[in-house]
Structure formats: structure tokens, C-alpha cells
Amino acid sequence: MSLDTRLTDEQQSLRKTVEEFAREVVAPVSYHHDKTKTFPYDVVRQMGEMGLFGLPFPEELGGMGGDYFALCLVLEELAKVDQSVAITLEAGVSLGAMPIYRFGSEAQQQEWLPLLASGQALGAFGLTEPGAGSDAGGTRTTAVLEDGAWRIDGSKAFITNSGTELTRLVTVTAVTGTTSTGKKEISSILVPVPTAGFTAEPAYDKVGWNASDTHPLSFDGVRVPEENLLGQRGRGYANFLHILDEGRIAISALSVGAAQGCVDASVQYAKEREAFGRPIGQNQAIAFKIARMEARVHVARTAYYDAAAKMLAGLPFKKEAAIAKLVAGEAAMDNARDATQVHGGYGFMNEYVVSRHYRDSKILEVGEGTTEVQLMLVARELGL
Ligand SMILES: Cc1cc2nc3c(=O)[nH]c(=O)nc-3n(C[C@H](O)[C@H](O)[C@H](O)COP(=O)(O)OP(=O)(O)OC[C@H]3O[C@@H](n4cnc5c(N)ncnc54)[C@H](O)[C@@H]3O)c2cc1C
């Protein structure tokens, strides 16, 4: 058993590079994109040039030959300053491209991965429907095989990266028949963008993640070739759940970054801001609040490092990933609340990073499985 959580030189160097990028390139435009609710194309282009969208994929498929943990480290650094940018990368890699890497045929991998890994194109992951979120098996979208093509009809809700100028692919789950036991047979199918009958409806007006792209999608007689089936027919739902198990580790890393960003901003502010003739951080009430925030970050980071280590070692990691998602989402939300309190009235002003974390962090207790879903997963692993 290895208990060593120190980063290697290579990991430290990656983290430092992205930390500088986040500080010098991302942070200066974050307020603008949040306020104007615009997608940060220039930032995403530069992330593509840095190879960030290809981090966990092999070089022969256009990737950087790194691993999932490298992606997590990058997400932490980006999320400290801008959760919208971090979720754009997280969804692009772990939801957009990873299903093809894990379950795609060689031809599908050759066609899509170099493009998605370059960051010049984005893929989206279409599981949630207006009537099927936590209960994602309640999929109603259908795909019927007609003359060598899938005809897809239905709708999806809340799909990240699905309507940008860079979006080239949406992978969807759809009911393709009935199993021998009378249940829905759910498969996943690749839908290139644009395809006739596919529409990304107008973007949602969200509470946070304003610079991230999220749309409802409609599929009206969309036809794609039979070979666009991803993985085995009938395995679509199971395969997507596997992708979500992994994705929970990435979203935990993003949450840890957000929670850490709140600590960093609060420490700095508590040293600078004076009240009653001394820095507010010299009051134990403030210092203890920030110390507790730091403790939350430490616990959540340790939890996701553990889940990632198990996943990379090929060990079962479902429970650990759910626990990491649970504690990291709560750490981000709790730290955002405490950080705005430390900042007083300024914490309520949108140009302060902590105010953005306050609005952005709520979704970390909902997206990629709500807190209640994580508790269900953990309880199930305990045989309850
Ligand atoms: C900004 C954003 C981006 C997203 N990106 C994507 C994406 O790229 N792809 C994608 O497929 N989806 C995406 N989602 C969807 C997201 O994963 C779902 O919103 C989430 O899984 C919850 O589903 P729901 O909204 O239908 O809530 P519901 O499932 O309706 O849940 C409502 C409430 O009931 C609780 N609940 C439900 N069932 C139970 C139960 N059995 N026991 C106890 N409590 C329960 C839930 O925890 C929640 O509190 C995104 C959502 C948002 C807001």
C-alpha cells in the first residue's frame, strides 16, 4: 500500500504551468465572461494549444500521454480562479472525448479523438432529459434502426458544451428496443454536429457557470449511420454510468480547486482588510473560519487523490469516487459561503472571485450526480 500523496516533479511542473496560465490568462477575463455570459473562446483556444484537452489520451491518438490524475491537477488550478473554464475542460475531456476512448471502435477513435484532443472541437455528453436526471435510466429519447441508419427522436436537458461554435459531436443515450426481461434497451450513439434535425435550443439563463455553454437539445428525425453506435448495443446506459464514475473524480478535483480558491482569496483579504485598527484575520473568529475552510479542502483533496489512485491502479473505486464528489461539492459550497462572509460587503460584488464561487459552487452539489445520488451510491456499496 502506498500512502505517499506527494506529487512527482512532472506533476508539479504541470500544476505550476497551469497555475500561471490561470493567473495570467484566465483570471483577467473571468469577470467579463461571467458578466456578459459569453463563452471564453480565446482561453479555450490557448488551452487547446497547451494540450490540455488531450491530457489523458495516448500520443498516437493526438493526446499528451498523461493520465486522469493529470487532468484532475489541471482542473484544480483552473477552478481556483474560474469554474466555467474548468467545467468546459472537464466536460470536453471526461464526458465529450472519454466515452469514445473507453468504448469506441478503432475507426471512431481515429476519427474523433485527435480532433477532440486538440481542443479545436468539443464533444458533449447527452444523458439527462427533461424528465430523467438522477433517474437517468428513465430515458425517453428513441433510436430506431431504419435502412442502415439510426433515426433519433427526443430531447436532452442541461447539456454542457453542446452549442458552441466548436461543438462537433454530441453522444446521446437512447432507447433502442426492449431487453429479454422487458426492460428498456439503452444504447449510446454518436451524433455529429451539425446534422439535420438536431437543434441546440437557446442557452439556459443560469445562476452561475455563466461562461460555460449549456443548452437543451432536440432531436427531430435525426439520421446517423448504423456504425455511429458507440460500444455494444444495449450497453449505453451502463457505459455512461462508468463514465460518470470517473467523471466524479474530475468534478471533485474541480470542486477542490474552487474550495481552495476561496481559502486563498480569504487568507489574502484577511491580512489586508482592517477593522477596529487591525487586520480582520487577527480576530480568532475569522482565522478559525479560514482554518476550517482549509480543513475542508484537505479532506476533499485527500478523498479524490485516493479515488484517483484506486482508479489508476485498476481497483474498484465507485464508492471512493462518490465520497470524493460528496465531500468536495460540499466543501466548495461551504467555503464559498464562508469566503463571502470574510469579504463582507465586497464579497457580494460580482467582480470578486469569491462572489463568483458563491454562485458557481451550488451546481457542484447537483451536476454529475446530486449529493443525494452520491449518498445512494455509498449506501448501496454498504449493502443498504
Ligand atoms: C449547468 C449544468 C450542466 C449540466 N451538464 C450536463 C451534461 O453535460 N450532460 C448531462 O447529461 N447532464 C448534465 N447536467 C444534468 C445534471 O447531471 C442533472 O441536473 C442532475 O443529475 C440532477 O438531475 P435533475 O436535474 O433531473 O434533478 P432530479 O433528478 O429531478 O432531482 C431533484 C432532487 O431530488 C433528489 N432526488 C432524486 N431522486 C432521489 C432519491 N431516490 N432519493 C433522494 N433524493 C432524490 C435529487 O437529489 C435532487 O435534490 C447538467 C446540469 C446543469 C445544471
Ligand as a Chemical Component Dictionary entry (heavy atoms), coordinates in Angstrom:
data_LIG
# 
_chem_comp.id                   LIG 
_chem_comp.type                 NON-POLYMER 
_chem_comp.pdbx_formal_charge   0 
_chem_comp.three_letter_code    LIG 
# 
loop_
_chem_comp_atom.comp_id 
_chem_comp_atom.atom_id 
_chem_comp_atom.alt_atom_id 
_chem_comp_atom.type_symbol 
_chem_comp_atom.charge 
_chem_comp_atom.model_Cartn_x 
_chem_comp_atom.model_Cartn_y 
_chem_comp_atom.model_Cartn_z 
_chem_comp_atom.pdbx_ordinal 
LIG C1  C1  C 0 -25.108 23.573 -15.510 1  
LIG C2  C2  C 0 -25.437 22.130 -15.703 2  
LIG C3  C3  C 0 -24.673 21.353 -16.573 3  
LIG C4  C4  C 0 -25.019 20.013 -16.807 4  
LIG N1  N1  N 0 -24.308 19.289 -17.743 5  
LIG C5  C5  C 0 -24.788 18.052 -18.108 6  
LIG C6  C6  C 0 -24.190 17.356 -19.226 7  
LIG O1  O1  O 0 -23.231 17.821 -19.853 8  
LIG N2  N2  N 0 -24.718 16.161 -19.583 9  
LIG C7  C7  C 0 -25.784 15.599 -18.922 10 
LIG O2  O2  O 0 -26.223 14.513 -19.320 11 
LIG N3  N3  N 0 -26.345 16.238 -17.853 12 
LIG C8  C8  C 0 -25.887 17.447 -17.454 13 
LIG N4  N4  N 0 -26.470 18.111 -16.388 14 
LIG C9  C9  C 0 -27.593 17.491 -15.696 15 
LIG C10 C10 C 0 -27.297 17.088 -14.247 16 
LIG O3  O3  O 0 -26.459 15.972 -14.225 17 
LIG C11 C11 C 0 -28.656 16.851 -13.577 18 
LIG O4  O4  O 0 -29.253 18.117 -13.387 19 
LIG C12 C12 C 0 -28.530 16.132 -12.254 20 
LIG O5  O5  O 0 -28.112 14.811 -12.461 21 
LIG C13 C13 C 0 -29.858 16.125 -11.480 22 
LIG O6  O6  O 0 -30.926 15.732 -12.258 23 
LIG P1  P1  P 0 -32.271 16.604 -12.275 24 
LIG O7  O7  O 0 -31.883 17.998 -12.528 25 
LIG O8  O8  O 0 -33.234 15.970 -13.214 26 
LIG O9  O9  O 0 -32.823 16.510 -10.796 27 
LIG P2  P2  P 0 -33.790 15.363 -10.218 28 
LIG O10 O10 O 0 -33.261 14.031 -10.550 29 
LIG O11 O11 O 0 -35.181 15.671 -10.619 30 
LIG O12 O12 O 0 -33.632 15.611 -8.658  31 
LIG C14 C14 C 0 -34.331 16.627 -7.939  32 
LIG C15 C15 C 0 -33.980 16.465 -6.468  33 
LIG O13 O13 O 0 -34.479 15.205 -5.993  34 
LIG C16 C16 C 0 -33.425 14.452 -5.418  35 
LIG N5  N5  N 0 -33.692 13.028 -5.645  36 
LIG C17 C17 C 0 -33.989 12.405 -6.813  37 
LIG N6  N6  N 0 -34.148 11.093 -6.610  38 
LIG C18 C18 C 0 -33.921 10.872 -5.294  39 
LIG C19 C19 C 0 -33.923 9.704  -4.454  40 
LIG N7  N7  N 0 -34.177 8.492  -4.945  41 
LIG N8  N8  N 0 -33.668 9.855  -3.136  42 
LIG C20 C20 C 0 -33.399 11.080 -2.610  43 
LIG N9  N9  N 0 -33.378 12.202 -3.348  44 
LIG C21 C21 C 0 -33.638 12.100 -4.670  45 
LIG C22 C22 C 0 -32.169 14.933 -6.114  46 
LIG O14 O14 O 0 -31.011 14.634 -5.362  47 
LIG C23 C23 C 0 -32.464 16.427 -6.220  48 
LIG O15 O15 O 0 -32.188 17.044 -4.984  49 
LIG C24 C24 C 0 -26.102 19.440 -16.112 50 
LIG C25 C25 C 0 -26.859 20.215 -15.222 51 
LIG C26 C26 C 0 -26.557 21.551 -15.040 52 
LIG C27 C27 C 0 -27.441 22.367 -14.141 53 
# 
loop_
_chem_comp_bond.comp_id 
_chem_comp_bond.atom_id_1 
_chem_comp_bond.atom_id_2 
_chem_comp_bond.value_order 
_chem_comp_bond.pdbx_ordinal 
LIG C1  C2  SING 1  
LIG C2  C3  SING 2  
LIG C2  C26 DOUB 3  
LIG C3  C4  DOUB 4  
LIG C4  N1  SING 5  
LIG C4  C24 SING 6  
LIG N1  C5  DOUB 7  
LIG C5  C6  SING 8  
LIG C5  C8  SING 9  
LIG C6  O1  DOUB 10 
LIG C6  N2  SING 11 
LIG N2  C7  SING 12 
LIG C7  O2  DOUB 13 
LIG C7  N3  SING 14 
LIG N3  C8  DOUB 15 
LIG C8  N4  SING 16 
LIG N4  C9  SING 17 
LIG N4  C24 SING 18 
LIG C9  C10 SING 19 
LIG C10 O3  SING 20 
LIG C10 C11 SING 21 
LIG C11 O4  SING 22 
LIG C11 C12 SING 23 
LIG C12 O5  SING 24 
LIG C12 C13 SING 25 
LIG C13 O6  SING 26 
LIG O6  P1  SING 27 
LIG P1  O7  DOUB 28 
LIG P1  O8  SING 29 
LIG P1  O9  SING 30 
LIG O9  P2  SING 31 
LIG P2  O10 DOUB 32 
LIG P2  O11 SING 33 
LIG P2  O12 SING 34 
LIG O12 C14 SING 35 
LIG C14 C15 SING 36 
LIG C15 O13 SING 37 
LIG C15 C23 SING 38 
LIG O13 C16 SING 39 
LIG C16 N5  SING 40 
LIG C16 C22 SING 41 
LIG N5  C17 SING 42 
LIG N5  C21 SING 43 
LIG C17 N6  DOUB 44 
LIG N6  C18 SING 45 
LIG C18 C19 SING 46 
LIG C18 C21 DOUB 47 
LIG C19 N7  SING 48 
LIG C19 N8  DOUB 49 
LIG N8  C20 SING 50 
LIG C20 N9  DOUB 51 
LIG N9  C21 SING 52 
LIG C22 O14 SING 53 
LIG C22 C23 SING 54 
LIG C23 O15 SING 55 
LIG C24 C25 DOUB 56 
LIG C25 C26 SING 57 
LIG C26 C27 SING 58 
# 
